[in-house]
Amino acid sequence: MRLGVNIPNFGPGTDPGILRGWARTAEGLGYDLLMVSDHLAVTPDVATQYPAPFYEPFTTLSWFAGMTDKVRLGTTVLIVPYRHPLLVARMAANLNDLSGGRFVLGVGVGWARQEFEALGVRFDRRGRLTDEHLDTIRAAWQDDTDYKGGRIPIWVGGNSDAGRRRAVRLGDAWHPLRLTMDGLRDGLDRVKAIADEQHRPVPAFVPRIALRLTPEPVTAAGRLAGEGSAEQVLADLDELRLLGAETVVLDPFSGDPEETRRPEIAWQALATVTAHRASRMEQP
């Protein structure tokens, strides 16, 4: 099972130097995948959680591609209705080519109503637009004789039944975001049931979980996967591996934008996870 990192590409502490530090730290620690999120118009509803500066994902990942060698690069998640699907298809194909086939397109429908309004996109049609755009993107890749890169995997985010159905019909993987272990188990069972109903293959399982290390185990109800002592986090990763997760993306951002001024705390947590995993593997 591979591990990835969700890098905060936003917030008051984020600048090119900090982003460079994130990329080099994660790759240096042996993580397999670097992912960033997506907002185009930092409207008030977005700014309360993810304030400016907000670095655009394709631009940022292209920059990462030039400073890294082997680590994969992806979006978690690109808001599909925000851009023309042929533009997304072209940018994704180009980024995949320029990075040597390292790109992963994680997608979602979006949630920020004010941002949809600022972009002139109907919020109430975001699910249907996402489905239509994904169909167009896949068709563009298939028909584009100039596209010489490898097949780009599409990870479909969404913790709702609609998102799980979209993953089965249009995705290569289901990419749930920041759930409890019970939520992940139940969601995966539902994905398998939907795939059976639709007579389609079960998509890969590639969750994004929290990464919040605490000195003592977290025993409160509703503990997110990836939250708690190092042993709890490792136990969550072990269970996710047994559930069939091909990649797990660790998300060290817990919601306070001021965290972006102190990335070293998250970097230490990432280092702790890799060190504990390595220690376990060395045990007889």
C-alpha positions as CSV (number, residue, x, y, z in Angstrom):
1,M,0.0,0.0,0.0
2,R,1.3,3.4,-1.0
3,L,1.1,6.6,1.0
4,G,0.5,10.1,-0.3
5,V,0.4,13.6,1.2
6,N,-2.2,16.3,0.8
7,I,-0.1,19.6,0.7
8,P,-1.9,22.8,1.8
9,N,-1.6,25.1,-1.3
10,F,-3.4,27.9,0.6
11,G,-3.3,30.0,3.7
12,P,-1.3,32.9,5.3
13,G,1.9,30.9,5.7
14,T,2.0,29.4,2.2
15,D,4.4,30.8,-0.3
16,P,6.7,29.3,-3.0
17,G,9.4,28.5,-0.4
18,I,7.0,26.7,1.9
19,L,5.5,24.7,-1.0
20,R,9.0,23.8,-2.2
21,G,9.7,22.6,1.4
22,W,6.6,20.4,1.4
23,A,7.4,18.8,-1.9
24,R,11.0,18.1,-1.0
25,T,10.2,16.9,2.5
26,A,7.5,14.5,1.3
27,E,9.5,13.0,-1.5
28,G,12.6,12.8,0.7
29,L,10.6,10.8,3.3
30,G,9.6,8.3,0.6
31,Y,6.0,9.3,0.1
32,D,4.6,8.2,-3.2
33,L,2.1,11.0,-4.1
34,L,1.8,14.7,-3.6
35,M,-1.7,16.2,-3.9
36,V,-3.2,19.7,-3.7
37,S,-6.7,21.0,-3.6
38,D,-8.7,23.4,-5.8
39,H,-10.5,26.8,-5.5
40,L,-10.5,29.4,-8.1
41,A,-12.4,32.3,-6.6
42,V,-11.6,32.8,-2.9
43,T,-15.1,33.9,-2.0
44,P,-16.1,34.5,1.6
45,D,-17.4,30.9,2.1
46,V,-14.1,29.6,0.8
47,A,-11.9,32.1,2.7
48,T,-13.2,31.1,6.1
49,Q,-11.6,27.7,5.7
50,Y,-9.0,28.1,3.0
51,P,-7.8,31.8,2.9
52,A,-5.6,33.4,0.2
53,P,-3.1,33.0,-1.2
54,F,-4.6,29.9,-2.9
55,Y,-2.2,28.5,-5.5
56,E,-4.0,27.0,-8.6
57,P,-3.5,23.2,-8.7
58,F,-2.4,22.7,-12.3
59,T,0.2,25.5,-12.1
60,T,1.5,24.3,-8.7
61,L,1.7,20.6,-9.7
62,S,3.6,21.6,-12.9
63,W,6.1,23.4,-10.8
64,F,6.4,20.4,-8.5
65,A,6.9,18.2,-11.5
66,G,10.1,20.1,-12.3
67,M,11.6,19.8,-8.9
68,T,10.8,16.2,-8.1
69,D,11.8,12.9,-9.8
70,K,9.6,10.0,-9.0
71,V,6.7,11.1,-6.7
72,R,3.3,11.1,-8.3
73,L,1.3,14.3,-8.5
74,G,-2.4,14.8,-8.2
75,T,-5.5,16.8,-7.2
76,T,-7.6,16.1,-4.2
77,V,-9.9,17.2,-5.5
78,L,-10.3,19.3,-8.7
79,I,-13.8,20.9,-8.8
80,V,-14.9,19.6,-12.2
81,P,-17.7,22.2,-13.0
82,Y,-15.3,25.2,-12.6
83,R,-13.5,24.7,-15.9
84,H,-14.3,23.8,-19.5
85,P,-13.8,20.0,-19.8
86,L,-11.6,20.3,-22.9
87,L,-9.3,22.7,-20.9
88,V,-9.1,20.2,-18.1
89,A,-8.4,17.4,-20.6
90,R,-5.6,19.3,-22.2
91,M,-4.0,20.6,-19.0
92,A,-4.1,17.1,-17.4
93,A,-2.7,15.4,-20.5
94,N,0.1,18.0,-20.8
95,L,1.0,17.7,-17.1
96,N,1.0,13.9,-17.4
97,D,3.4,14.1,-20.4
98,L,5.7,16.7,-18.8
99,S,5.9,14.7,-15.5
100,G,6.7,11.4,-17.2
101,G,3.2,9.9,-16.6
102,R,3.0,10.8,-12.9
103,F,-0.4,12.6,-12.8
104,V,-3.5,11.5,-10.9
105,L,-6.8,13.4,-11.6
106,G,-8.8,13.5,-8.4
107,V,-12.2,15.1,-8.9
108,G,-15.2,16.3,-7.0
109,V,-18.4,18.3,-7.5
110,G,-17.7,21.2,-5.1
111,W,-19.5,22.7,-2.2
112,A,-18.9,26.5,-2.1
113,R,-22.1,28.1,-3.4
114,Q,-20.7,31.7,-3.5
115,E,-17.7,30.5,-5.6
116,F,-20.1,28.8,-8.1
117,E,-21.9,32.1,-8.4
118,A,-18.7,34.1,-8.9
119,L,-17.7,31.7,-11.7
120,G,-21.2,31.8,-13.3
121,V,-21.8,28.1,-12.8
122,R,-25.1,26.8,-11.6
123,F,-24.7,25.3,-8.1
124,D,-27.8,23.2,-8.5
125,R,-26.5,21.4,-11.6
126,R,-23.0,20.7,-10.2
127,G,-23.5,16.9,-10.0
128,R,-24.9,16.6,-13.6
129,L,-22.2,18.9,-14.9
130,T,-19.5,16.8,-13.3
131,D,-20.8,13.7,-14.9
132,E,-21.1,15.4,-18.3
133,H,-17.6,16.9,-18.0
134,L,-16.0,13.6,-17.0
135,D,-17.5,11.9,-20.0
136,T,-16.1,14.7,-22.3
137,I,-12.7,14.5,-20.7
138,R,-12.4,10.8,-21.2
139,A,-13.6,11.1,-24.8
140,A,-11.1,13.9,-25.5
141,W,-8.2,11.7,-24.2
142,Q,-9.4,8.8,-26.4
143,D,-9.7,10.9,-29.5
144,D,-6.7,13.1,-29.1
145,T,-4.0,11.8,-31.5
146,D,-1.5,14.4,-30.0
147,Y,-1.9,12.9,-26.5
148,K,1.0,10.4,-26.1
149,G,1.1,10.0,-22.3
150,G,-0.1,7.0,-20.4
151,R,-3.6,6.5,-19.1
152,I,-4.4,9.1,-16.4
153,P,-6.3,7.6,-13.4
154,I,-9.5,9.4,-12.3
155,W,-10.2,9.3,-8.6
156,V,-13.7,10.3,-7.8
157,G,-14.2,12.0,-4.5
158,G,-17.4,12.1,-2.6
159,N,-18.7,10.7,0.7
160,S,-22.4,10.6,-0.5
161,D,-24.2,7.8,-2.4
162,A,-24.1,10.1,-5.4
163,G,-20.4,10.3,-5.2
164,R,-20.0,6.6,-4.8
165,R,-22.2,6.0,-7.8
166,R,-20.1,8.4,-9.8
167,A,-17.0,6.6,-8.8
168,V,-18.4,3.3,-10.0
169,R,-19.6,4.6,-13.3
170,L,-17.0,7.2,-14.2
171,G,-13.9,6.6,-12.1
172,D,-10.9,4.3,-11.7
173,A,-11.1,4.7,-7.9
174,W,-13.3,5.9,-5.1
175,H,-11.6,8.7,-3.1
176,P,-13.5,9.3,0.1
177,L,-12.3,12.3,2.3
178,R,-11.6,12.4,6.0
179,L,-14.1,9.8,7.4
180,T,-14.1,7.6,10.5
181,M,-13.0,4.0,10.1
182,D,-16.6,3.0,10.4
183,G,-17.5,5.5,7.6
184,L,-14.8,4.1,5.4
185,R,-15.9,0.5,6.0
186,D,-19.6,1.2,5.4
187,G,-18.8,3.4,2.4
188,L,-16.7,0.7,0.8
189,D,-19.4,-1.9,1.3
190,R,-21.8,0.5,-0.4
191,V,-19.5,1.0,-3.3
192,K,-19.2,-2.8,-3.8
193,A,-23.0,-3.0,-3.7
194,I,-23.5,-0.3,-6.3
195,A,-20.9,-1.9,-8.5
196,D,-22.8,-5.2,-8.3
197,E,-26.1,-3.4,-9.0
198,Q,-24.7,-1.8,-12.1
199,H,-22.7,-4.9,-13.2
200,R,-19.5,-2.9,-13.2
201,P,-16.1,-3.5,-11.7
202,V,-15.5,-2.3,-8.2
203,P,-13.3,0.8,-8.4
204,A,-10.0,1.0,-6.5
205,F,-10.1,2.2,-2.9
206,V,-7.9,5.3,-2.3
207,P,-9.0,7.2,0.8
208,R,-7.7,10.5,2.1
209,I,-7.6,10.4,5.9
210,A,-6.5,12.9,8.6
211,L,-3.0,12.9,10.0
212,R,-3.2,14.3,13.5
213,L,-0.8,12.7,16.0
214,T,-1.6,13.1,19.7
215,P,0.5,12.2,22.8
216,E,-2.3,9.9,24.1
217,P,-4.8,7.7,22.2
218,V,-8.0,9.4,21.2
219,T,-11.0,7.5,22.7
220,A,-13.8,9.9,21.9
221,A,-16.6,8.8,19.6
222,G,-16.3,10.0,16.0
223,R,-12.5,9.7,15.9
224,L,-11.4,10.3,12.3
225,A,-9.2,7.7,10.7
226,G,-5.6,8.9,11.0
227,E,-6.3,10.8,14.3
228,G,-4.7,9.8,17.6
229,S,-1.5,8.2,18.8
230,A,1.1,6.9,16.4
231,E,0.0,3.3,17.2
232,Q,-3.7,4.3,16.4
233,V,-2.7,5.8,13.1
234,L,-0.6,2.8,12.2
235,A,-3.5,0.5,13.1
236,D,-5.8,2.5,10.9
237,L,-3.3,2.1,8.0
238,D,-3.0,-1.6,8.6
239,E,-6.8,-2.0,8.5
240,L,-7.1,0.1,5.3
241,R,-4.5,-2.1,3.7
242,L,-6.6,-5.1,4.6
243,L,-9.7,-3.4,3.2
244,G,-7.8,-3.2,-0.1
245,A,-6.6,0.4,-0.1
246,E,-4.1,0.8,-2.9
247,T,-3.0,4.3,-1.8
248,V,-3.8,6.3,1.3
249,V,-3.4,10.0,1.3
250,L,-2.5,11.6,4.6
251,D,-4.0,15.1,5.2
252,P,-2.2,16.9,8.1
253,F,-4.3,20.1,7.8
254,S,-6.8,20.1,10.7
255,G,-8.7,23.3,9.8
256,D,-6.9,26.2,11.3
257,P,-5.3,28.3,8.5
258,E,-2.6,29.5,11.0
259,E,-1.2,26.0,10.8
260,T,0.2,26.9,7.4
261,R,2.7,29.2,9.2
262,R,4.2,26.2,11.0
263,P,4.6,23.4,8.4
264,E,7.4,21.8,10.5
265,I,4.8,20.3,12.8
266,A,3.2,18.4,9.9
267,W,6.6,17.5,8.5
268,Q,7.5,15.9,11.8
269,A,4.2,13.9,11.9
270,L,4.9,12.6,8.4
271,A,8.4,11.6,9.5
272,T,7.0,9.9,12.5
273,V,4.6,7.8,10.4
274,T,7.4,6.6,8.1
275,A,9.8,5.9,11.0
276,H,7.2,3.8,12.8
277,R,6.2,1.9,9.6
278,A,9.9,1.1,8.9
279,S,10.4,-0.1,12.5
280,R,7.4,-2.4,12.3
281,M,8.6,-3.9,9.0
282,E,12.0,-4.6,10.6
283,Q,10.4,-6.6,13.5
284,P,10.6,-10.4,13.1
